[in-house]
């Protein structure tokens, strides 16, 4: 069952995506992968994005089609349970290629609602 506070979950995605993009700003793949603090912070924020996607459930694909919501939901489990098998290249690709369009779409939805509103 999707959350009763979808806008709050979208704000969680926005907050964590913005944090990640701030952390990696100015870094190339090698600098990102060799900076343990930035990499670890990125993984933690991706876990939060994943959890927000889980809480949004099927509503995520309804309001923001075109994103890999199943992959996002599964990412959290991978980061928690298969952490030693996580490819840093895959994490970099997610950050570089998937996060910016997701953030843009989330911002577009959130721009329609006041900050104190939680339900669509």
Secondary structure, DSSP 8 states (H G I E B T S, - for coil): ---S-HHHHHHHHHHHHHHHHHHHTT--HHHHHH-HHHHHHHHHHHHHHHHHHHHHTTHHHHHSTTS-HHHHHHHHHHHHHSGGG--HHHHHHIIIIIHHHHHHHHHHHHTTS-TT----
